[in-house]
Amino acid sequence: MNASVTPPAVKVKNDNTGETVKAPKAVKPPKIATPEDPNAPKKERAPKKDYGYSKDSIIRVLKSEAAFRGQRGEWFGRIKEFDGKTCGEFCATYDKVPNGKGKFYAPSGNLRGAARRGVIEMIRPVPAPKAE
């Protein structure tokens, strides 16, 4: 079996010196973007799943021993402290907590992420009937 697996197009011998040099890369023509038809019908999108988040929703932890590491594990530890309390209380408490890079994000995203993974459940309270 041949030990040299380099394709012959990659290296070329220079006629003047006899040294092996890399061949220049082929220049590709730039891609031309085709304009999108503004009258084309829009693609139907699936509705976004409702995870039950609202300021009055109650947090219920389903799996207290979930295996999270790093930032996600820290946020899950914070969420476990609010088991049985409202999402509004959680967001008010951890509103100014930066992530690892020092940026501030809404803590509601961590609640939604935990709900998507099936670790917590957010129970929306039944609205009171309107009096007329």
N, C-alpha and C positions, 0 to 999 in steps of 0.2 A: 504494500500500500504506500502511496506517495505521501511523505510527511508534509509537504508543502500544500496547504489547503487554500492558499491565497489565490483568488482568481487572477488570470493573466491580465485583465483589463485594469487592475489597480496599480500595477507597477510597470514602468516602461524604462528601457535603457536609453540613456542619453547618448547620442551619436558622437558628440565631441569628446567627452571624458570617459564614457563607458560605465559610468555609475548608474545605479538603479535609483530612479526618482518616481514619485507618485504622479500619476496622470491627472491632468486638470479635470475637475468635475464638470459635467455637462450642465449648461445653463438652461433651466426650464423657463418656458414663456410664462408670464404672470397670468394668474387666473382672472378671468373677467366675470364679475358678478352679474348674473342675469337679474334684471329688475323684476320685482314681485308685482303681480297684477293686483291693484287695489280693489278691483271688483270681484276677485276670486272669493268663493264661499269660505267662511271660516270653519276650521276643524272643530268638531264637537269635543269638549273637554269633560272629563268626569268631574262631578262635584267634589269639592274638598271635604274630607271626612271630618265630622264634628266630634271632637274629643271631650266636649262638655265644659270647656273653659269659660268661666265668667268670674267676675270679682266675688260673687256670692256663692260660687261652687265650693263644695266641701271636698277636701283631699282625703282619699282613703288609700292607704298603702296595702297592696295585695301581696307583694313578695318582700318581706323585710330583710332577707339575706341575699339580695341580688348581687351578682359579681360585677361590680364596676371598678375601674381603676382611674387614677388621675383626677382631672377636673370633674368628670362625670360622676365619679365616686364621691367627691366632696359635695357636689350639688345634691346627690341622692341622700347623703347624710343630713343635709339641711332640710330636704323635703320630708324625711322621716320624722323630724321634730314637729312638723305641722300636721301630723295625722289627726284627722277629725276637726281641723280648723279650716278657715276659708282661704281661697286663693288670693283674695285681696290682702289678707294679713301677711301671707308669705311674700307677696310682691312688695308690700310696703316695708317689710323688714329687710329684704335683700335687694332693694332697688339700687343701691350704690356700691355693690360688690363687683370689683373688676375681675376679668378673667386673667389667665396666665400672662397675656400680653399687655395688660393694663387697660384694655378697652371695656367699656360698660355696655352690657347687653341686658335686655329686659329679662327678668327671671321667669317670665311666663313661658319662654321658649324651652326652658329646662323642664317645666311642668308638662308641656306638650310632648317633649321627647320621651319622658318617662311614661306618659300615658300611651304613646305609640308602641313602646316596648312591652306594654302589659304589666308594668311594675306598680303603677298607681292607677287609680280611677278617680275622675272628678265628677261628682254628683251635683247636678244643677238642682237647686230647690224649686219646688212647684210654685209657680206664680200665684199670688192671691187673686181671687176673683174680683173683678172691678165692680165697685158699687155705683149704681146709677141713680 
